[in-house]
């Protein structure tokens, strides 16, 4: 039995490692969770419920 030959790995020429992106963009860790925005992305309770219903429906679409 022989082992199949693997094709040579060629990295994507546009790939940039995460640590390099962090340095380029000057990203810094957040000091605490309180530093995150607290804005509610949904305008109403109904919009939130519609979002969840659609999310659950899309997750179960591949199960059926």
MIZASE-566527 format. One record per atom (N, C-alpha, C): residue number from 1; residue in one letter; atom name; x, y, z. Coordinates in Angstrom, 3 decimals, always signed. Each point is the difference from the previous one (the first is absolute). Layout:
{rokol=NUM	minu=A	titi=CA	X=X	Y=Y	Z=Z}
...
//
This chain:
{rokol=1	minu=X	titi=N	X=+0.852	Y=-1.180	Z=+0.000}
{rokol=1	minu=X	titi=CA	X=-0.852	Y=+1.180	Z=+0.000}
{rokol=1	minu=X	titi=C	X=+0.896	Y=+1.241	Z=+0.000}
{rokol=2	minu=X	titi=N	X=-0.381	Y=+0.976	Z=-0.772}
{rokol=2	minu=X	titi=CA	X=+0.772	Y=+1.234	Z=-0.057}
{rokol=2	minu=X	titi=C	X=-0.820	Y=+1.147	Z=+0.568}
{rokol=3	minu=X	titi=N	X=+0.694	Y=+0.969	Z=+0.504}
{rokol=3	minu=X	titi=CA	X=-0.646	Y=+1.196	Z=+0.543}
{rokol=3	minu=X	titi=C	X=-0.146	Y=+1.009	Z=-1.125}
{rokol=4	minu=X	titi=N	X=-1.215	Y=+0.548	Z=-0.172}
{rokol=4	minu=X	titi=CA	X=-0.166	Y=+0.989	Z=-1.068}
{rokol=4	minu=X	titi=C	X=+0.843	Y=+1.240	Z=+0.281}
{rokol=5	minu=X	titi=N	X=+0.480	Y=+0.590	Z=-1.041}
{rokol=5	minu=X	titi=CA	X=+0.815	Y=+1.212	Z=+0.130}
{rokol=5	minu=X	titi=C	X=-0.918	Y=+1.197	Z=+0.240}
{rokol=6	minu=X	titi=N	X=+0.398	Y=+0.831	Z=+0.927}
{rokol=6	minu=X	titi=CA	X=-0.752	Y=+1.207	Z=+0.308}
{rokol=6	minu=X	titi=C	X=+0.490	Y=+1.130	Z=-0.904}
{rokol=7	minu=X	titi=N	X=-0.913	Y=+0.815	Z=-0.491}
{rokol=7	minu=X	titi=CA	X=+0.456	Y=+1.136	Z=-0.804}
{rokol=7	minu=X	titi=C	X=+0.805	Y=+0.978	Z=+0.863}
{rokol=8	minu=X	titi=N	X=+0.902	Y=+0.701	Z=-0.609}
{rokol=8	minu=X	titi=CA	X=+0.816	Y=+0.975	Z=+0.729}
{rokol=8	minu=X	titi=C	X=-0.895	Y=+1.091	Z=+0.569}
{rokol=9	minu=X	titi=N	X=+0.270	Y=+0.388	Z=+1.236}
{rokol=9	minu=X	titi=CA	X=-0.780	Y=+1.055	Z=+0.654}
{rokol=9	minu=X	titi=C	X=+0.444	Y=+1.345	Z=-0.545}
{rokol=10	minu=X	titi=N	X=-0.959	Y=+0.771	Z=-0.478}
{rokol=10	minu=X	titi=CA	X=+0.280	Y=+1.347	Z=-0.477}
{rokol=10	minu=X	titi=C	X=-0.913	Y=+0.965	Z=+0.745}
{rokol=11	minu=X	titi=N	X=+0.570	Y=+0.788	Z=+0.911}
{rokol=11	minu=X	titi=CA	X=-0.844	Y=+0.933	Z=+0.755}
{rokol=11	minu=X	titi=C	X=-0.619	Y=+1.056	Z=-0.903}
{rokol=12	minu=X	titi=N	X=-1.152	Y=+0.469	Z=+0.409}
{rokol=12	minu=X	titi=CA	X=-0.688	Y=+1.067	Z=-0.723}
{rokol=12	minu=X	titi=C	X=+0.891	Y=+1.245	Z=+0.026}
{rokol=13	minu=X	titi=N	X=+0.304	Y=+0.579	Z=-1.154}
{rokol=13	minu=X	titi=CA	X=+0.895	Y=+1.163	Z=-0.016}
{rokol=13	minu=X	titi=C	X=-0.568	Y=+1.211	Z=+0.738}
{rokol=14	minu=X	titi=N	X=-1.318	Y=+0.039	Z=+0.219}
{rokol=14	minu=X	titi=CA	X=-0.610	Y=+1.127	Z=+0.704}
{rokol=14	minu=X	titi=C	X=-0.164	Y=-0.248	Z=+1.497}
{rokol=15	minu=X	titi=N	X=+0.398	Y=-1.191	Z=+0.469}
{rokol=15	minu=X	titi=CA	X=-0.131	Y=-0.343	Z=+1.416}
{rokol=15	minu=X	titi=C	X=+0.917	Y=+0.873	Z=+0.851}
{rokol=16	minu=X	titi=N	X=-0.557	Y=+0.547	Z=+1.085}
{rokol=16	minu=X	titi=CA	X=+0.781	Y=+0.794	Z=+0.951}
{rokol=16	minu=X	titi=C	X=-0.243	Y=-0.608	Z=+1.380}
{rokol=17	minu=X	titi=N	X=+1.054	Y=-0.417	Z=+0.703}
{rokol=17	minu=X	titi=CA	X=-0.188	Y=-0.585	Z=+1.337}
{rokol=17	minu=X	titi=C	X=-0.692	Y=+0.974	Z=+0.952}
{rokol=18	minu=X	titi=N	X=-0.753	Y=-0.550	Z=+0.926}
{rokol=18	minu=X	titi=CA	X=-0.774	Y=+0.807	Z=+0.943}
{rokol=18	minu=X	titi=C	X=+0.886	Y=+0.960	Z=+0.783}
{rokol=19	minu=X	titi=N	X=+1.131	Y=-0.482	Z=+0.507}
{rokol=19	minu=X	titi=CA	X=+0.856	Y=+0.895	Z=+0.790}
{rokol=19	minu=X	titi=C	X=+0.510	Y=+1.180	Z=-0.834}
{rokol=20	minu=X	titi=N	X=+0.231	Y=-0.215	Z=-1.278}
{rokol=20	minu=X	titi=CA	X=+0.421	Y=+1.099	Z=-0.863}
{rokol=20	minu=X	titi=C	X=-1.148	Y=+0.997	Z=-0.222}
{rokol=21	minu=X	titi=N	X=-1.230	Y=-0.510	Z=-0.174}
{rokol=21	minu=X	titi=CA	X=-1.157	Y=+0.881	Z=-0.141}
{rokol=21	minu=X	titi=C	X=-0.197	Y=+0.855	Z=+1.247}
{rokol=22	minu=X	titi=N	X=+0.180	Y=-0.621	Z=+1.159}
{rokol=22	minu=X	titi=CA	X=-0.150	Y=+0.727	Z=+1.269}
{rokol=22	minu=X	titi=C	X=+0.987	Y=+1.153	Z=+0.056}
{rokol=23	minu=X	titi=N	X=+1.250	Y=-0.271	Z=-0.358}
{rokol=23	minu=X	titi=CA	X=+1.007	Y=+1.073	Z=+0.012}
{rokol=23	minu=X	titi=C	X=-0.333	Y=+1.095	Z=-1.019}
{rokol=24	minu=X	titi=N	X=-0.401	Y=-0.407	Z=-1.211}
{rokol=24	minu=X	titi=CA	X=-0.307	Y=+0.973	Z=-1.048}
{rokol=24	minu=X	titi=C	X=-1.166	Y=+0.909	Z=+0.371}
{rokol=25	minu=X	titi=N	X=-1.012	Y=-0.591	Z=+0.653}
{rokol=25	minu=X	titi=CA	X=-1.214	Y=+0.752	Z=+0.296}
{rokol=25	minu=X	titi=C	X=+0.022	Y=+0.666	Z=+1.370}
{rokol=26	minu=X	titi=N	X=+1.025	Y=-0.279	Z=+0.788}
{rokol=26	minu=X	titi=CA	X=+0.101	Y=+0.617	Z=+1.316}
{rokol=26	minu=X	titi=C	X=-1.084	Y=-0.451	Z=+0.958}
{rokol=27	minu=X	titi=N	X=-0.473	Y=-1.224	Z=-0.157}
{rokol=27	minu=X	titi=CA	X=-1.068	Y=-0.531	Z=+0.851}
{rokol=27	minu=X	titi=C	X=+0.544	Y=-0.238	Z=+1.404}
{rokol=28	minu=X	titi=N	X=-0.801	Y=+0.331	Z=+0.996}
{rokol=28	minu=X	titi=CA	X=+0.372	Y=-0.212	Z=+1.404}
{rokol=28	minu=X	titi=C	X=-1.110	Y=-0.777	Z=+0.687}
{rokol=29	minu=X	titi=N	X=+0.343	Y=-0.816	Z=+0.992}
{rokol=29	minu=X	titi=CA	X=-1.046	Y=-0.728	Z=+0.728}
{rokol=29	minu=X	titi=C	X=-0.887	Y=+0.978	Z=+0.780}
{rokol=30	minu=X	titi=N	X=-1.249	Y=-0.403	Z=+0.210}
{rokol=30	minu=X	titi=CA	X=-0.889	Y=+0.852	Z=+0.794}
{rokol=30	minu=X	titi=C	X=+0.392	Y=-0.104	Z=+1.467}
{rokol=31	minu=X	titi=N	X=-0.186	Y=+1.071	Z=+0.729}
{rokol=31	minu=X	titi=CA	X=+0.376	Y=+0.031	Z=+1.409}
{rokol=31	minu=X	titi=C	X=-0.962	Y=-0.831	Z=+0.849}
{rokol=32	minu=X	titi=N	X=-1.287	Y=+0.025	Z=-0.355}
{rokol=32	minu=X	titi=CA	X=-0.997	Y=-0.760	Z=+0.747}
{rokol=32	minu=X	titi=C	X=-1.239	Y=-0.158	Z=-0.879}
{rokol=33	minu=X	titi=N	X=-0.884	Y=-0.925	Z=+0.338}
{rokol=33	minu=X	titi=CA	X=-1.225	Y=-0.152	Z=-0.786}
{rokol=33	minu=X	titi=C	X=-0.858	Y=+1.264	Z=-0.018}
{rokol=34	minu=X	titi=N	X=+0.133	Y=+0.836	Z=+1.007}
{rokol=34	minu=X	titi=CA	X=-0.768	Y=+1.239	Z=+0.041}
{rokol=34	minu=X	titi=C	X=+0.413	Y=+0.950	Z=-1.131}
{rokol=35	minu=X	titi=N	X=+1.166	Y=-0.222	Z=-0.591}
{rokol=35	minu=X	titi=CA	X=+0.467	Y=+0.852	Z=-1.093}
{rokol=35	minu=X	titi=C	X=-0.731	Y=-0.301	Z=-1.315}
{rokol=36	minu=X	titi=N	X=-0.724	Y=-1.107	Z=-0.051}
{rokol=36	minu=X	titi=CA	X=-0.738	Y=-0.357	Z=-1.208}
{rokol=36	minu=X	titi=C	X=-1.268	Y=+0.835	Z=-0.108}
{rokol=37	minu=X	titi=N	X=-0.452	Y=+0.267	Z=-1.225}
{rokol=37	minu=X	titi=CA	X=-1.235	Y=+0.779	Z=-0.163}
{rokol=37	minu=X	titi=C	X=-1.205	Y=-0.747	Z=+0.583}
{rokol=38	minu=X	titi=N	X=-0.927	Y=+0.745	Z=+0.545}
{rokol=38	minu=X	titi=CA	X=-1.182	Y=-0.592	Z=+0.619}
{rokol=38	minu=X	titi=C	X=-1.259	Y=+0.254	Z=-0.800}
{rokol=39	minu=X	titi=N	X=+0.142	Y=+0.497	Z=-1.215}
{rokol=39	minu=X	titi=CA	X=-1.171	Y=+0.296	Z=-0.818}
{rokol=39	minu=X	titi=C	X=-0.729	Y=-1.288	Z=-0.359}
{rokol=40	minu=X	titi=N	X=-1.311	Y=+0.024	Z=+0.059}
{rokol=40	minu=X	titi=CA	X=-0.815	Y=-1.140	Z=-0.380}
{rokol=40	minu=X	titi=C	X=-0.121	Y=-0.006	Z=-1.524}
{rokol=41	minu=X	titi=N	X=+0.431	Y=-1.089	Z=-0.655}
{rokol=41	minu=X	titi=CA	X=-0.042	Y=-0.023	Z=-1.461}
{rokol=41	minu=X	titi=C	X=-1.415	Y=-0.144	Z=-0.569}
{rokol=42	minu=X	titi=N	X=-0.971	Y=-0.319	Z=+0.845}
{rokol=42	minu=X	titi=CA	X=-1.369	Y=-0.197	Z=-0.464}
{rokol=42	minu=X	titi=C	X=-0.871	Y=+1.173	Z=+0.427}
{rokol=43	minu=X	titi=N	X=-0.842	Y=+0.440	Z=-0.919}
{rokol=43	minu=X	titi=CA	X=-0.841	Y=+1.158	Z=+0.285}
{rokol=43	minu=X	titi=C	X=-1.210	Y=-0.346	Z=+0.860}
{rokol=44	minu=X	titi=N	X=-0.377	Y=-1.295	Z=+0.008}
{rokol=44	minu=X	titi=CA	X=-1.159	Y=-0.391	Z=+0.797}
{rokol=44	minu=X	titi=C	X=+0.144	Y=-1.458	Z=+0.428}
{rokol=45	minu=X	titi=N	X=-0.836	Y=-0.386	Z=+0.950}
{rokol=45	minu=X	titi=CA	X=-0.024	Y=-1.390	Z=+0.460}
{rokol=45	minu=X	titi=C	X=-0.430	Y=-0.923	Z=-1.139}
{rokol=46	minu=X	titi=N	X=-0.925	Y=+0.461	Z=-0.835}
{rokol=46	minu=X	titi=CA	X=-0.472	Y=-0.797	Z=-1.133}
{rokol=46	minu=X	titi=C	X=+1.132	Y=-0.239	Z=-1.003}
{rokol=47	minu=X	titi=N	X=+0.792	Y=+1.012	Z=-0.267}
{rokol=47	minu=X	titi=CA	X=+1.130	Y=-0.154	Z=-0.926}
{rokol=47	minu=X	titi=C	X=+0.988	Y=-1.033	Z=+0.545}
{rokol=48	minu=X	titi=N	X=+0.246	Y=+0.011	Z=+1.304}
{rokol=48	minu=X	titi=CA	X=+0.883	Y=-0.968	Z=+0.649}
{rokol=48	minu=X	titi=C	X=-0.576	Y=-1.413	Z=-0.128}
{rokol=49	minu=X	titi=N	X=-1.288	Y=-0.163	Z=+0.269}
{rokol=49	minu=X	titi=CA	X=-0.638	Y=-1.318	Z=-0.101}
{rokol=49	minu=X	titi=C	X=+0.014	Y=-0.509	Z=-1.442}
{rokol=50	minu=X	titi=N	X=-0.209	Y=+0.885	Z=-0.970}
{rokol=50	minu=X	titi=CA	X=+0.062	Y=-0.392	Z=-1.412}
{rokol=50	minu=X	titi=C	X=+1.408	Y=-0.463	Z=-0.375}
{rokol=51	minu=X	titi=N	X=+1.000	Y=+0.701	Z=+0.510}
{rokol=51	minu=X	titi=CA	X=+1.390	Y=-0.377	Z=-0.257}
{rokol=51	minu=X	titi=C	X=+0.275	Y=-1.401	Z=+0.549}
{rokol=52	minu=X	titi=N	X=-0.392	Y=-0.247	Z=+1.250}
{rokol=52	minu=X	titi=CA	X=+0.229	Y=-1.317	Z=+0.604}
{rokol=52	minu=X	titi=C	X=-0.728	Y=-1.096	Z=-0.752}
{rokol=53	minu=X	titi=N	X=-1.238	Y=+0.248	Z=-0.388}
{rokol=53	minu=X	titi=CA	X=-0.771	Y=-1.002	Z=-0.745}
{rokol=53	minu=X	titi=C	X=+0.699	Y=-0.339	Z=-1.319}
{rokol=54	minu=X	titi=N	X=+0.481	Y=+1.020	Z=-0.697}
{rokol=54	minu=X	titi=CA	X=+0.713	Y=-0.227	Z=-1.256}
{rokol=54	minu=X	titi=C	X=+1.307	Y=-0.747	Z=+0.243}
{rokol=55	minu=X	titi=N	X=+0.700	Y=+0.345	Z=+1.058}
{rokol=55	minu=X	titi=CA	X=+1.253	Y=-0.670	Z=+0.342}
{rokol=55	minu=X	titi=C	X=-0.245	Y=-1.485	Z=+0.277}
{rokol=56	minu=X	titi=N	X=-0.978	Y=-0.308	Z=+0.837}
{rokol=56	minu=X	titi=CA	X=-0.300	Y=-1.396	Z=+0.325}
{rokol=56	minu=X	titi=C	X=-0.454	Y=-0.761	Z=-1.237}
{rokol=57	minu=X	titi=N	X=-0.800	Y=+0.630	Z=-0.840}
{rokol=57	minu=X	titi=CA	X=-0.463	Y=-0.623	Z=-1.220}
{rokol=57	minu=X	titi=C	X=+1.177	Y=-0.342	Z=-0.934}
{rokol=58	minu=X	titi=N	X=+0.933	Y=+0.930	Z=-0.131}
{rokol=58	minu=X	titi=CA	X=+1.146	Y=-0.234	Z=-0.893}
{rokol=58	minu=X	titi=C	X=+0.907	Y=-1.087	Z=+0.559}
{rokol=59	minu=X	titi=N	X=+0.121	Y=-0.098	Z=+1.318}
{rokol=59	minu=X	titi=CA	X=+0.840	Y=-1.054	Z=+0.597}
{rokol=59	minu=X	titi=C	X=-0.606	Y=-1.378	Z=-0.171}
{rokol=60	minu=X	titi=N	X=-1.331	Y=-0.079	Z=-0.038}
{rokol=60	minu=X	titi=CA	X=-0.665	Y=-1.292	Z=-0.163}
{rokol=60	minu=X	titi=C	X=-0.217	Y=-0.364	Z=-1.460}
{rokol=61	minu=X	titi=N	X=+0.280	Y=+0.897	Z=-0.915}
{rokol=61	minu=X	titi=CA	X=-0.257	Y=-0.256	Z=-1.435}
{rokol=61	minu=X	titi=C	X=+0.801	Y=-1.180	Z=-0.514}
{rokol=62	minu=X	titi=N	X=+1.224	Y=-0.178	Z=+0.471}
{rokol=62	minu=X	titi=CA	X=+0.845	Y=-1.094	Z=-0.470}
{rokol=62	minu=X	titi=C	X=-0.310	Y=-1.314	Z=+0.702}
{rokol=63	minu=X	titi=N	X=-0.732	Y=+0.049	Z=+1.094}
{rokol=63	minu=X	titi=CA	X=-0.307	Y=-1.215	Z=+0.771}
{rokol=63	minu=X	titi=C	X=-1.111	Y=-0.797	Z=-0.662}
{rokol=64	minu=X	titi=N	X=-0.950	Y=+0.671	Z=-0.594}
{rokol=64	minu=X	titi=CA	X=-1.160	Y=-0.669	Z=-0.575}
{rokol=64	minu=X	titi=C	X=+0.309	Y=-0.768	Z=-1.256}
//
